[in-house]
Amino acid sequence: MIEMQIEIDDKRVKEMLKKMNPAIQQALLRFLKKAGSIIKSSAKANAPVDTSRLRGSISSRPEGIRQVIIGPNVDYGIYQEFGTKYMKAQPYMRPALEDNIDNVRDIFIREINLAIQRT
């Protein structure tokens, strides 16, 4: 299985997250859900299709307010992404993030700004 994680993993940030306003925590959760959905949709559009099983297995799920897990639940997803000595790589997860990184950043900024304005 291949997974992509967007994670906030800085010790200072972790401490700040524990102390922060619930509105900011909710903004982070909304951000992770939106970012995960955008990247998941892009990965599905990029995924190579034979039986559509790979495409249909791609999902996203937030894990707390620090990360979102995005990826397929079929074993061969990693081989499609990176290839093997017998098969050329057909990346679909990495391009999904690369193509949407600016949009994901904008969503983060927008969600945090809205939460700050509401507090």
N, CA and C of each residue as an Amber inpcrd file, in Angstrom:
protein
   357
   0.8420000  -1.1820000   0.0000000   0.0000000   0.0000000   0.0000000
   0.8840000   1.2410000   0.0000000   0.4800000   2.2340000  -0.7340000
   1.1800000   3.5110000  -0.7640000   0.2900000   4.5410000  -0.0890000
   0.8680000   5.3610000   0.7500000   0.1180000   6.4280000   1.4160000
   0.8970000   7.7140000   1.2960000   0.1660000   8.7890000   1.2500000
   0.7590000  10.1180000   1.2590000   0.2500000  10.7890000   2.5260000
   1.1260000  11.4110000   3.2740000   0.7060000  12.0840000   4.4860000
   1.0880000  13.5540000   4.4310000   0.1530000  14.3770000   4.8180000
   0.4490000  15.7820000   5.0660000   0.4440000  15.8970000   6.5750000
   1.5820000  16.1890000   7.1440000   1.7010000  16.1400000   8.5960000
   2.4340000  17.3560000   9.1270000   1.9580000  17.8370000  10.2660000
   2.6290000  18.9020000  10.9950000   3.4310000  18.2000000  12.0810000
   4.7550000  18.2140000  11.9590000   5.5620000  17.4000000  12.8620000
   6.7210000  18.1840000  13.4630000   6.4420000  19.3390000  13.9450000
   7.4420000  20.1670000  14.6070000   7.0850000  20.1980000  16.0890000
   8.0540000  20.0040000  16.9530000   7.8070000  19.9260000  18.3960000
   7.1010000  21.1750000  18.9280000   7.5530000  22.3490000  18.4760000
   6.9300000  23.5960000  18.9350000   5.4830000  23.6940000  18.4550000
   5.2640000  23.2760000  17.2150000   3.9100000  23.3350000  16.6640000
   2.9950000  22.3790000  17.4200000   3.4940000  21.2060000  17.7560000
   2.6950000  20.2410000  18.5150000   2.2530000  20.8320000  19.8550000
   3.1710000  21.5110000  20.5290000   2.8400000  22.1410000  21.8130000
   1.8040000  23.2440000  21.6260000   1.9490000  24.0200000  20.5700000
   0.9860000  25.0820000  20.2880000  -0.4000000  24.5010000  19.9910000
  -0.4270000  23.3780000  19.2650000  -1.7080000  22.7550000  18.9290000
  -2.4660000  22.3350000  20.1910000  -1.7460000  21.8680000  21.1940000
  -2.3750000  21.4490000  22.4500000  -3.0420000  22.6190000  23.1610000
  -2.4650000  23.8120000  23.0180000  -2.9380000  24.9850000  23.7470000
  -3.8890000  25.8670000  22.9490000  -4.0530000  25.5990000  21.6840000
  -4.7720000  26.5440000  20.8390000  -6.2770000  26.5170000  21.0110000
  -6.8460000  27.5830000  20.5590000  -8.2740000  27.8100000  20.5650000
  -8.9840000  26.7030000  19.7870000 -10.1170000  26.2190000  20.2810000
 -10.8730000  25.1890000  19.5510000 -11.2690000  25.6110000  18.1330000
 -11.4550000  26.9050000  17.9010000 -11.8040000  27.3670000  16.5500000
 -10.6570000  27.1020000  15.5760000  -9.4290000  27.2710000  16.0340000
  -8.2650000  26.9930000  15.1930000  -8.1500000  25.4930000  14.9500000
  -8.4090000  24.7090000  15.9840000  -8.3710000  23.2530000  15.8230000
  -9.3970000  22.8020000  14.7770000 -10.5860000  23.3770000  14.8250000
 -11.6150000  23.0380000  13.8380000 -11.2020000  23.4930000  12.4430000
 -10.5330000  24.6260000  12.3480000 -10.0500000  25.1180000  11.0550000
  -9.0190000  24.1490000  10.4730000  -8.1330000  23.6300000  11.3230000
  -7.1400000  22.6650000  10.8580000  -7.8070000  21.3890000  10.3610000
  -8.8230000  20.9390000  11.0720000  -9.5450000  19.7400000  10.6500000
 -10.2480000  19.9760000   9.3100000 -10.8850000  21.1500000   9.1530000
 -11.5210000  21.4740000   7.8620000 -10.4950000  21.5180000   6.7450000
  -9.3440000  22.1150000   7.0380000  -8.2690000  22.1740000   6.0550000
  -7.8470000  20.7750000   5.6260000  -7.5980000  19.8910000   6.5890000
  -7.1460000  18.5350000   6.2610000  -8.1820000  17.7910000   5.4270000
  -9.4550000  17.9580000   5.7660000 -10.5100000  17.2850000   4.9910000
 -10.5540000  17.8200000   3.5620000 -10.4850000  19.1360000   3.4070000
 -10.5260000  19.7360000   2.0680000  -9.2830000  19.3760000   1.2610000
  -8.1260000  19.4910000   1.8770000  -6.8810000  19.1630000   1.1820000
  -6.8750000  17.6930000   0.7720000  -7.2910000  16.8330000   1.6750000
  -7.3520000  15.4090000   1.3650000  -8.2890000  15.1150000   0.2150000
  -9.4240000  15.7770000   0.2050000 -10.4050000  15.5740000  -0.8540000
  -9.8640000  16.0250000  -2.2150000  -9.1980000  17.1620000  -2.2380000
  -8.6400000  17.6880000  -3.4880000  -7.5550000  16.7520000  -4.0290000
  -6.6540000  16.3340000  -3.1670000  -5.5600000  15.4670000  -3.6050000
  -6.0950000  14.0940000  -3.9980000  -7.0630000  13.5900000  -3.2400000
  -7.6800000  12.3010000  -3.5810000  -8.3250000  12.3630000  -4.9640000
  -9.0740000  13.4110000  -5.2380000  -9.7290000  13.5560000  -6.5410000
  -8.7090000  13.6210000  -7.6730000  -7.6410000  14.3550000  -7.4510000
  -6.5990000  14.4690000  -8.4630000  -5.8970000  13.1280000  -8.6760000
  -5.6160000  12.4080000  -7.5870000  -4.9670000  11.0920000  -7.6980000
  -5.8650000  10.1250000  -8.4740000  -7.1670000  10.1710000  -8.2100000
  -8.0960000   9.3070000  -8.9470000  -8.0850000   9.6380000 -10.4350000
  -8.0340000  10.9220000 -10.7470000  -8.0060000  11.3340000 -12.1550000
  -6.6940000  10.9120000 -12.8220000  -5.5890000  10.8990000 -12.0620000
  -4.2710000  10.5500000 -12.5950000  -4.0070000   9.0510000 -12.6230000
  -4.7570000   8.2760000 -11.8540000  -4.4730000   6.8460000 -11.6920000
  -4.6250000   6.0980000 -13.0180000  -3.6690000   5.1980000 -13.3030000
  -3.8190000   4.3750000 -14.4990000  -5.0370000   3.4650000 -14.3330000
  -5.7260000   3.2260000 -15.4400000  -6.9710000   2.4680000 -15.3600000
  -6.8700000   1.2060000 -16.2100000  -7.1260000   0.0860000 -15.5660000
  -7.3080000  -1.1730000 -16.2710000  -8.6940000  -1.6660000 -15.8850000
  -8.8620000  -1.9660000 -14.5880000 -10.1640000  -2.4140000 -14.0910000
 -10.8610000  -1.3450000 -13.2560000 -10.2400000  -0.2270000 -13.0370000
 -10.7190000   0.8670000 -12.1750000 -10.6440000   0.5310000 -10.6920000
 -10.0820000  -0.6230000 -10.3530000  -9.9710000  -1.0050000  -8.9470000
  -9.0400000  -0.0690000  -8.1790000  -7.8990000   0.2800000  -8.7830000
  -6.9580000   1.2010000  -8.1320000  -7.6280000   2.5420000  -7.8940000
  -8.2250000   3.0810000  -8.9290000  -8.8890000   4.3910000  -8.8220000
  -9.9550000   4.3710000  -7.7250000 -10.7430000   3.3360000  -7.6900000
 -11.8130000   3.2480000  -6.7010000 -11.3320000   3.0480000  -5.2760000
 -10.0790000   2.6090000  -5.1250000  -9.5770000   2.3300000  -3.7710000
  -8.9180000   3.5370000  -3.1090000  -8.7450000   4.6180000  -3.8410000
  -8.0580000   5.7930000  -3.2840000  -9.0020000   6.5380000  -2.3400000
  -8.5280000   6.7680000  -1.1300000  -9.3500000   7.4600000  -0.1310000
  -8.4810000   8.4430000   0.6410000  -9.1440000   9.2690000   1.4420000
  -8.4210000  10.1780000   2.3370000  -9.1410000  10.1870000   3.6750000
  -8.3520000  10.3050000   4.7330000  -8.9420000  10.3760000   6.0720000
  -8.0330000  11.1850000   6.9910000  -8.6130000  12.1650000   7.6730000
  -7.8240000  12.9260000   8.6440000  -7.4800000  12.0460000   9.8460000
  -6.3080000  12.2520000  10.3740000  -5.8820000  11.5890000  11.6040000
  -5.6400000  12.7030000  12.6130000  -6.6290000  13.0160000  13.4040000
  -6.5070000  14.1290000  14.3380000  -6.4700000  15.4460000  13.5770000
  -5.7660000  16.4230000  14.1460000  -5.6550000  17.7270000  13.4900000
  -4.2480000  17.9620000  12.9550000  -3.4500000  16.8900000  12.8600000
  -2.0710000  17.0350000  12.4030000  -1.7860000  16.3970000  11.0660000
  -2.6230000  15.4740000  10.6000000  -2.2920000  14.8180000   9.3450000
  -3.5250000  14.2650000   8.6560000  -3.3770000  14.0710000   7.3610000
  -4.3980000  13.4130000   6.5660000  -3.6830000  12.3210000   5.7710000
  -4.2710000  11.1350000   5.7610000  -3.7210000   9.9930000   5.0410000
  -4.4760000   9.8760000   3.7240000  -3.7450000   9.8470000   2.6180000
  -4.3480000   9.7690000   1.3000000  -3.6630000   8.6340000   0.5480000
  -4.4270000   7.7260000  -0.0250000  -3.8090000   6.6680000  -0.8160000
  -4.7600000   5.5380000  -1.1110000  -4.3150000   4.5990000  -1.9360000
  -5.1460000   3.4480000  -2.2860000  -5.0260000   2.3500000  -1.2340000
  -5.9770000   1.4430000  -1.2310000  -5.8850000   0.3130000  -0.3090000
  -5.6470000  -1.0010000  -1.0510000  -5.1450000  -0.9060000  -2.2800000
  -4.7630000  -2.1130000  -3.0150000  -3.2500000  -2.2590000  -2.9670000
  -2.7890000  -3.4840000  -2.8640000  -1.3560000  -3.7490000  -2.7020000
  -0.5110000  -3.2670000  -3.8750000  -1.0520000  -3.3000000  -5.0670000
  -0.2380000  -2.9650000  -6.2360000  -0.1460000  -1.4600000  -6.4950000
  -0.7770000  -0.6380000  -5.6770000  -0.7160000   0.8120000  -5.8580000
   0.7050000   1.3440000  -5.8530000   1.5440000   0.8010000  -5.0030000
   2.9350000   1.2560000  -4.9150000   3.7080000   0.9350000  -6.1860000
   3.3900000  -0.1900000  -6.8110000   4.0850000  -0.5760000  -8.0440000
   3.6750000   0.3210000  -9.2080000   2.4200000   0.7340000  -9.2050000
   1.9740000   1.6700000 -10.2270000   2.6900000   3.0130000 -10.0520000
   2.8140000   3.4550000  -8.8280000   3.4270000   4.7570000  -8.5390000
   4.9300000   4.7820000  -8.8620000   5.6470000   3.7530000  -8.4390000
   7.1020000   3.7620000  -8.5500000   7.6680000   2.8170000  -9.6090000
   6.8480000   1.9190000 -10.1200000   7.3060000   0.9670000 -11.1150000
   8.0770000  -0.1840000 -10.4970000   8.4690000  -1.1150000 -11.3460000
   9.2910000  -2.2590000 -10.9490000  10.3330000  -2.4470000 -12.0390000
  11.1620000  -3.4520000 -11.8900000  12.1350000  -3.6890000 -12.9570000
  11.4530000  -4.2140000 -14.2140000  10.1990000  -4.6450000 -14.0840000
   9.4460000  -5.1540000 -15.2340000   8.4060000  -4.1690000 -15.7690000
   8.1500000  -3.1260000 -15.0110000   7.0450000  -2.2340000 -15.3600000
   7.4530000  -0.7780000 -15.1230000   7.1440000   0.0530000 -16.0690000
   7.4320000   1.4770000 -15.9560000   6.5100000   2.1130000 -14.9080000
   7.0430000   3.0660000 -14.1580000   6.2380000   3.7970000 -13.1660000
   5.1480000   4.5980000 -13.8680000   3.9940000   4.6600000 -13.2270000
   2.8820000   5.4840000 -13.6820000   2.3950000   6.3110000 -12.4920000
   3.1880000   7.3210000 -12.0960000   2.8620000   8.0940000 -10.8970000
   1.4740000   8.7290000 -10.9710000   0.7860000   8.6840000  -9.8650000
  -0.5300000   9.3090000  -9.7550000  -0.6900000  10.0230000  -8.4230000
  -0.0040000   9.5670000  -7.3750000  -0.1080000  10.2040000  -6.0650000
   0.7840000  11.4430000  -5.9870000   2.0430000  11.3080000  -6.3560000
   2.9540000  12.4570000  -6.2890000   2.4860000  13.6060000  -7.1730000
   2.0800000  13.3330000  -8.4240000   1.5700000  14.4460000  -9.2330000
   0.3130000  15.0800000  -8.6380000  -0.5010000  14.2790000  -7.9600000
  -1.7160000  14.8340000  -7.3430000  -1.3590000  15.8920000  -6.3080000
  -0.3190000  15.6520000  -5.5200000   0.1200000  16.6440000  -4.5430000
   0.8220000  17.8110000  -5.2360000   1.7460000  17.4970000  -6.1330000
   2.5140000  18.5420000  -6.8070000   1.6090000  19.5070000  -7.5750000
   0.5960000  18.9730000  -8.2360000  -0.3020000  19.8130000  -9.0410000
  -1.2280000  20.6700000  -8.1900000  -1.3940000  20.3140000  -6.9210000
  -2.3630000  21.0080000  -6.0720000  -1.7470000  21.7000000  -4.8640000
  -0.4330000  21.7450000  -4.7810000   0.2130000  22.2810000  -3.5800000
  -0.1510000  23.7430000  -3.3280000  -0.2460000  24.5360000  -4.3810000
  -0.6180000  25.9460000  -4.1920000  -2.0570000  26.0640000  -3.6930000
  -2.9430000  25.2590000  -4.2410000  -4.3360000  25.2600000  -3.8100000
  -4.4600000  24.8150000  -2.3460000  -3.7140000  23.7960000  -1.9790000
  -3.7260000  23.3030000  -0.5960000  -3.2220000  24.3930000   0.3490000
  -2.1420000  25.0640000  -0.0360000  -1.6140000  26.1580000   0.7920000
  -2.6520000  27.2670000   0.9530000  -3.3260000  27.6150000  -0.1390000
  -4.3470000  28.6670000  -0.0870000  -5.5130000  28.2810000   0.8260000
  -5.9030000  27.0270000   0.7900000  -6.9820000  26.5530000   1.6750000
  -6.5520000  26.6580000   3.1280000  -5.3090000  26.2820000   3.4160000
  -4.7920000  26.3820000   4.7850000  -4.8690000  27.8250000   5.2730000
  -4.3530000  28.7320000   4.4670000  -4.3420000  30.1530000   4.8500000
  -5.7670000  30.6650000   5.0420000  -6.6590000  30.3260000   4.1260000
  -8.0410000  30.7860000   4.2080000  -8.7430000  30.2490000   5.4650000
  -8.5720000  28.9700000   5.7650000  -9.2270000  28.3820000   6.9410000
  -8.7000000  28.9870000   8.2460000  -7.3990000  29.1780000   8.3340000
  -6.8250000  29.7630000   9.5510000  -7.2680000  31.2170000   9.6980000
  -7.2440000  31.9780000   8.6060000  -7.6850000  33.3740000   8.6730000
  -9.1410000  33.4760000   9.0990000  -9.9980000  32.6230000   8.5640000
 -11.4150000  32.6390000   8.9580000 -11.5590000  32.3320000  10.4580000
 -10.8080000  31.3620000  10.9380000 -10.8850000  31.0150000  12.3630000
 -10.4050000  32.1580000  13.2330000  -9.3510000  32.8240000  12.8300000
  -8.8150000  33.9630000  13.5940000  -9.8400000  35.0960000  13.6210000
 -10.4820000  35.3680000  12.5030000 -11.4810000  36.4170000  12.4270000
 -12.6810000  36.1220000  13.3190000 -13.0020000  34.8720000  13.4850000
 -14.1640000  34.4740000  14.2950000 -13.8820000  34.4940000  15.7800000
 -12.5960000  34.5160000  16.1580000 -12.2890000  34.4820000  17.5940000
 -12.0750000  35.8730000  18.1420000
